[in-house]
Amino acid sequence: MQKGINRTTLKWFALVTMFIDHIGAVFVNEFYFINMSWLYTLLRCIGRLSFPIFAFFIAEGWHYTHNKLRYFLTMLAFACISQPFFYLAFNGGYYSFNIFFTFLFSLIIMFLTDKIKNNKSLGILFATFIVTIIVSIYCLSLLNINVDYGVFGVLLPVVFYLFYHLESDWAKPTCFLLAGLLLIAIWLNGFLKSTVINFNSYVGLFAILSLIILLFYNGKKGRRSYKWLFYIFYPVHMFVLYLISLIV
């Protein structure tokens, strides 16, 4: 019997916790209306565990894929497909890009870092491109056009990609330390913008617990990969939640 948690199990865990999170996000007004704000908070706390795990497997996918262009184009296709449903589900998400776009920016940076490693003479040029991407995302946020999880969310898969598979005793501790700092930065960015400080202001910190779960990843695929399910579920579940919200 294999020790640890395989890839498929972790992806299912991330998918379920994401779904739980989005139930809270879509029906927040209903929870407060029936005086069950505590349930909303619980759902969002559970949901914080999903993003870092998905970010980790975006990095893993880029590391292992034999066709990086197809991987990127698949992400781009589902980013475009998901955007209308993202807008419908989250009321006004028109000015925010869904999580697939966050990961697209991550893939671009990972592609550029590969080029830097393979051709150091182009390092300055590609490093400039990376900085330009990060600054552009930040400037969009100033215009209230947000990339889901912002600049720090874009960088999270990059940290996993750069450090997780390095053959060094310090690589994985460094990887998880940097990932933890980025998750704190994501929370702090929202916390500083908060006008009301209460327990919900600290919900984002629960994302750090996902790193503990990732420590038990055994690197195995699992019996079945369900590759396309994880892509398809994202737009479909948002559309279903939107339809339910019309009824309630």
The 8 nearest C-alpha neighbors of each residue, nearest first, counted from 0:
[[1, 2, 3, 4, 5, 217, 221, 219],
 [2, 0, 3, 217, 4, 5, 219, 221],
 [1, 3, 0, 4, 217, 215, 5, 216],
 [4, 2, 215, 217, 216, 1, 5, 214],
 [3, 5, 216, 217, 215, 8, 9, 6],
 [6, 4, 219, 221, 8, 217, 7, 220],
 [5, 7, 220, 9, 8, 219, 221, 10],
 [6, 8, 10, 221, 9, 5, 224, 220],
 [7, 9, 11, 10, 6, 5, 12, 4],
 [10, 8, 12, 6, 11, 7, 13, 5],
 [11, 9, 13, 7, 12, 8, 14, 6],
 [12, 10, 14, 8, 9, 13, 15, 7],
 [11, 13, 9, 15, 10, 14, 16, 8],
 [14, 12, 49, 10, 16, 11, 15, 17],
 [13, 15, 11, 17, 12, 16, 10, 18],
 [16, 14, 18, 12, 17, 13, 11, 19],
 [15, 17, 46, 19, 13, 18, 49, 14],
 [18, 16, 20, 14, 46, 49, 15, 19],
 [17, 19, 15, 21, 16, 20, 14, 22],
 [20, 18, 16, 22, 17, 21, 42, 46],
 [21, 19, 46, 43, 17, 23, 42, 18],
 [20, 22, 24, 18, 23, 19, 25, 17],
 [23, 21, 19, 25, 20, 24, 26, 18],
 [22, 24, 39, 21, 20, 26, 27, 42],
 [23, 25, 21, 27, 22, 26, 20, 89],
 [26, 24, 22, 23, 27, 21, 89, 88],
 [27, 25, 29, 23, 28, 24, 22, 30],
 [26, 28, 30, 24, 23, 29, 25, 39],
 [29, 27, 31, 30, 26, 32, 25, 33],
 [28, 30, 32, 26, 31, 27, 33, 247],
 [31, 29, 35, 27, 36, 32, 28, 33],
 [30, 32, 34, 36, 28, 29, 33, 35],
 [31, 33, 29, 30, 34, 28, 35, 36],
 [34, 32, 31, 30, 35, 29, 36, 28],
 [35, 33, 31, 32, 36, 30, 37, 29],
 [36, 34, 30, 37, 38, 33, 31, 39],
 [35, 37, 31, 39, 38, 30, 34, 40],
 [36, 38, 40, 35, 39, 41, 34, 30],
 [39, 37, 41, 36, 40, 35, 42, 30],
 [40, 38, 36, 23, 42, 37, 41, 30],
 [39, 41, 37, 43, 38, 42, 44, 36],
 [40, 42, 38, 44, 39, 43, 37, 45],
 [43, 41, 39, 45, 20, 44, 40, 23],
 [42, 44, 46, 20, 40, 45, 41, 23],
 [45, 43, 41, 46, 47, 42, 202, 205],
 [46, 44, 42, 43, 47, 48, 16, 41],
 [45, 47, 20, 16, 43, 17, 48, 44],
 [46, 48, 206, 44, 45, 49, 205, 43],
 [49, 47, 206, 209, 46, 45, 50, 51],
 [50, 48, 13, 17, 52, 16, 47, 46],
 [49, 51, 53, 52, 54, 48, 47, 13],
 [52, 50, 54, 53, 49, 55, 209, 48],
 [53, 51, 55, 54, 50, 49, 13, 56],
 [52, 54, 50, 56, 55, 51, 57, 49],
 [55, 53, 156, 51, 57, 52, 56, 50],
 [54, 56, 52, 58, 53, 57, 156, 159],
 [57, 55, 59, 58, 53, 54, 60, 52],
 [56, 58, 60, 54, 59, 55, 53, 61],
 [57, 59, 160, 156, 56, 61, 55, 60],
 [60, 58, 56, 62, 57, 61, 63, 55],
 [59, 61, 57, 63, 58, 62, 64, 56],
 [62, 60, 58, 59, 64, 63, 57, 67],
 [61, 63, 59, 60, 64, 58, 160, 57],
 [62, 64, 60, 61, 59, 65, 58, 66],
 [63, 65, 61, 66, 60, 62, 67, 70],
 [66, 64, 67, 63, 61, 62, 70, 69],
 [67, 65, 64, 69, 68, 70, 71, 61],
 [66, 68, 70, 69, 64, 71, 65, 61],
 [67, 69, 71, 70, 66, 72, 73, 65],
 [70, 68, 72, 71, 67, 66, 73, 74],
 [69, 71, 67, 73, 68, 72, 74, 66],
 [72, 70, 68, 74, 69, 73, 67, 75],
 [73, 71, 75, 69, 74, 70, 76, 68],
 [74, 72, 76, 70, 75, 71, 69, 77],
 [73, 75, 71, 72, 77, 76, 78, 99],
 [76, 74, 72, 78, 73, 77, 71, 79],
 [77, 75, 73, 79, 78, 74, 72, 80],
 [76, 78, 80, 79, 74, 75, 81, 73],
 [79, 77, 99, 75, 81, 76, 80, 100],
 [78, 80, 77, 76, 82, 81, 75, 83],
 [79, 81, 77, 78, 82, 76, 83, 234],
 [82, 80, 234, 78, 84, 79, 83, 77],
 [81, 83, 85, 79, 84, 80, 97, 86],
 [84, 82, 86, 85, 81, 87, 80, 79],
 [85, 83, 87, 86, 81, 82, 238, 237],
 [86, 84, 82, 88, 83, 87, 81, 89],
 [85, 87, 92, 83, 93, 84, 89, 88],
 [88, 86, 84, 85, 90, 89, 83, 241],
 [89, 87, 241, 85, 86, 237, 90, 84],
 [88, 90, 92, 86, 87, 25, 85, 91],
 [91, 89, 92, 87, 88, 86, 93, 25],
 [92, 90, 93, 86, 89, 94, 87, 95],
 [91, 93, 86, 95, 94, 89, 90, 85],
 [94, 92, 91, 86, 95, 96, 83, 85],
 [95, 93, 144, 92, 145, 143, 91, 96],
 [94, 96, 145, 92, 144, 93, 146, 97],
 [95, 97, 146, 147, 100, 145, 98, 94],
 [96, 98, 99, 100, 147, 82, 85, 95],
 [97, 99, 101, 100, 147, 102, 96, 146],
 [98, 100, 78, 102, 101, 97, 103, 74],
 [101, 99, 103, 102, 98, 97, 78, 96],
 [102, 100, 98, 99, 104, 103, 153, 146],
 [101, 103, 105, 99, 100, 104, 106, 153],
 [104, 102, 100, 106, 105, 101, 99, 107],
 [103, 105, 107, 102, 106, 101, 153, 108],
 [104, 106, 102, 153, 108, 103, 107, 157],
 [107, 105, 109, 103, 108, 104, 110, 102],
 [106, 108, 110, 104, 109, 105, 111, 103],
 [107, 109, 111, 105, 110, 106, 129, 112],
 [110, 108, 106, 112, 111, 107, 157, 105],
 [109, 111, 107, 113, 108, 112, 106, 114],
 [110, 112, 114, 108, 113, 109, 125, 107],
 [111, 113, 115, 109, 114, 110, 108, 116],
 [114, 112, 110, 116, 111, 115, 117, 109],
 [115, 113, 111, 117, 112, 116, 118, 110],
 [114, 116, 122, 112, 119, 118, 113, 117],
 [117, 115, 113, 114, 118, 119, 112, 122],
 [116, 118, 114, 115, 113, 119, 112, 121],
 [119, 117, 115, 120, 116, 121, 114, 122],
 [118, 120, 122, 115, 121, 116, 117, 114],
 [121, 119, 118, 122, 123, 115, 124, 117],
 [122, 120, 119, 124, 123, 118, 125, 115],
 [121, 123, 115, 119, 125, 120, 124, 126],
 [122, 124, 126, 125, 121, 127, 120, 119],
 [125, 123, 127, 121, 126, 122, 128, 120],
 [124, 126, 128, 127, 122, 123, 111, 121],
 [125, 127, 123, 129, 128, 124, 122, 130],
 [128, 126, 124, 130, 125, 129, 131, 123],
 [127, 129, 125, 131, 126, 130, 132, 124],
 [130, 128, 126, 132, 131, 127, 108, 125],
 [129, 131, 133, 127, 132, 128, 134, 126],
 [130, 132, 128, 134, 129, 133, 135, 127],
 [133, 131, 135, 129, 130, 134, 128, 136],
 [132, 134, 130, 136, 135, 131, 150, 137],
 [133, 135, 137, 131, 136, 132, 130, 138],
 [136, 134, 138, 132, 137, 133, 131, 139],
 [137, 135, 139, 133, 138, 134, 132, 150],
 [136, 138, 134, 140, 135, 139, 133, 150],
 [139, 137, 135, 141, 140, 136, 134, 142],
 [140, 138, 144, 142, 136, 141, 137, 135],
 [139, 141, 143, 145, 144, 137, 142, 138],
 [140, 142, 138, 139, 143, 137, 144, 145],
 [141, 143, 139, 140, 144, 138, 145, 137],
 [144, 142, 140, 141, 145, 139, 94, 95],
 [145, 143, 94, 139, 140, 142, 95, 146],
 [144, 146, 95, 140, 143, 147, 96, 139],
 [145, 147, 96, 149, 95, 101, 148, 97],
 [146, 148, 149, 98, 97, 96, 101, 145],
 [149, 147, 152, 146, 185, 151, 150, 153],
 [150, 148, 146, 152, 147, 151, 153, 145],
 [149, 151, 153, 152, 133, 136, 154, 137],
 [150, 152, 154, 153, 149, 181, 185, 155],
 [151, 153, 148, 155, 149, 150, 154, 185],
 [154, 152, 150, 105, 151, 101, 155, 104],
 [153, 155, 157, 151, 152, 156, 105, 158],
 [154, 156, 152, 158, 157, 153, 178, 151],
 [157, 155, 54, 159, 58, 158, 55, 154],
 [156, 158, 160, 154, 155, 159, 109, 161],
 [159, 157, 161, 155, 160, 156, 162, 154],
 [158, 160, 156, 163, 157, 162, 161, 55],
 [161, 159, 58, 157, 158, 162, 163, 156],
 [162, 160, 158, 159, 157, 163, 164, 165],
 [161, 163, 174, 170, 165, 159, 164, 160],
 [162, 164, 159, 171, 165, 174, 160, 170],
 [165, 163, 162, 166, 160, 161, 170, 171],
 [164, 166, 162, 167, 170, 163, 161, 171],
 [167, 165, 164, 168, 170, 163, 169, 162],
 [166, 168, 170, 169, 165, 171, 164, 162],
 [167, 169, 170, 166, 171, 172, 165, 173],
 [168, 170, 167, 172, 171, 173, 174, 166],
 [171, 169, 173, 167, 162, 172, 168, 165],
 [170, 172, 174, 173, 163, 169, 175, 162],
 [173, 171, 175, 174, 169, 170, 176, 168],
 [174, 172, 176, 170, 171, 175, 169, 177],
 [175, 173, 171, 162, 177, 172, 176, 163],
 [174, 176, 178, 172, 177, 173, 179, 171],
 [175, 177, 173, 179, 178, 174, 172, 180],
 [178, 176, 180, 179, 174, 175, 173, 181],
 [179, 177, 175, 181, 176, 180, 155, 174],
 [180, 178, 182, 176, 177, 181, 175, 207],
 [179, 181, 177, 183, 178, 182, 184, 176],
 [182, 180, 184, 178, 183, 179, 151, 185],
 [183, 181, 185, 179, 184, 180, 178, 186],
 [182, 184, 180, 186, 181, 185, 187, 179],
 [183, 185, 181, 187, 182, 186, 188, 180],
 [186, 184, 182, 188, 183, 187, 151, 181],
 [187, 185, 183, 203, 184, 189, 188, 190],
 [186, 188, 190, 184, 189, 185, 183, 191],
 [189, 187, 185, 186, 190, 191, 184, 192],
 [188, 190, 192, 187, 186, 191, 193, 185],
 [191, 189, 187, 193, 192, 188, 186, 200],
 [190, 192, 189, 193, 188, 187, 194, 186],
 [193, 191, 189, 190, 194, 188, 187, 195],
 [194, 192, 190, 191, 195, 189, 196, 200],
 [193, 195, 192, 196, 191, 190, 200, 197],
 [196, 194, 193, 197, 200, 192, 190, 199],
 [195, 197, 200, 193, 194, 198, 199, 190],
 [198, 196, 200, 199, 195, 201, 193, 202],
 [197, 199, 200, 201, 202, 196, 40, 195],
 [200, 198, 202, 201, 197, 40, 196, 203],
 [199, 201, 198, 197, 196, 202, 190, 203],
 [202, 200, 199, 203, 198, 204, 197, 186],
 [201, 203, 199, 204, 44, 200, 205, 198],
 [204, 202, 186, 205, 201, 206, 47, 44],
 [203, 205, 206, 202, 201, 207, 186, 183],
 [204, 206, 207, 203, 208, 202, 47, 44],
 [207, 205, 47, 48, 204, 208, 209, 203],
 [206, 208, 205, 209, 210, 204, 179, 182],
 [209, 207, 210, 206, 211, 205, 48, 212],
 [210, 208, 48, 212, 211, 207, 206, 213],
 [211, 209, 213, 212, 208, 207, 214, 175],
 [210, 212, 214, 209, 208, 213, 215, 207],
 [211, 213, 209, 210, 214, 215, 208, 216],
 [214, 212, 210, 216, 215, 211, 209, 52],
 [213, 215, 211, 212, 216, 210, 217, 3],
 [214, 216, 3, 213, 212, 4, 217, 211],
 [217, 215, 4, 213, 214, 3, 218, 5],
 [216, 218, 3, 219, 4, 5, 215, 2],
 [217, 219, 216, 5, 6, 220, 4, 3],
 [220, 218, 5, 217, 221, 6, 216, 4],
 [221, 219, 6, 5, 7, 224, 222, 218],
 [220, 222, 7, 5, 223, 219, 6, 224],
 [221, 223, 220, 224, 7, 5, 219, 6],
 [224, 222, 221, 225, 7, 220, 226, 6],
 [223, 225, 226, 7, 220, 221, 222, 6],
 [226, 224, 228, 227, 223, 229, 7, 10],
 [227, 225, 224, 228, 229, 230, 223, 7],
 [226, 228, 230, 229, 225, 231, 232, 224],
 [229, 227, 231, 225, 230, 226, 232, 233],
 [228, 230, 227, 232, 231, 226, 233, 225],
 [231, 229, 227, 228, 232, 233, 77, 226],
 [232, 230, 228, 233, 229, 227, 234, 235],
 [231, 233, 235, 229, 230, 236, 228, 234],
 [232, 234, 231, 235, 236, 230, 237, 229],
 [235, 233, 81, 237, 236, 232, 84, 231],
 [236, 234, 232, 238, 237, 233, 239, 231],
 [235, 237, 239, 238, 234, 233, 232, 240],
 [238, 236, 240, 234, 239, 235, 88, 84],
 [237, 239, 241, 235, 236, 240, 84, 242],
 [238, 240, 236, 242, 241, 237, 235, 243],
 [241, 239, 243, 237, 238, 242, 244, 236],
 [240, 242, 88, 238, 244, 239, 243, 237],
 [243, 241, 239, 245, 244, 240, 238, 246],
 [242, 244, 240, 246, 245, 241, 239, 247],
 [243, 245, 241, 247, 246, 242, 240, 26],
 [246, 244, 242, 243, 247, 241, 240, 239],
 [247, 245, 243, 244, 242, 241, 240, 239],
 [246, 244, 245, 243, 29, 26, 242, 241]]
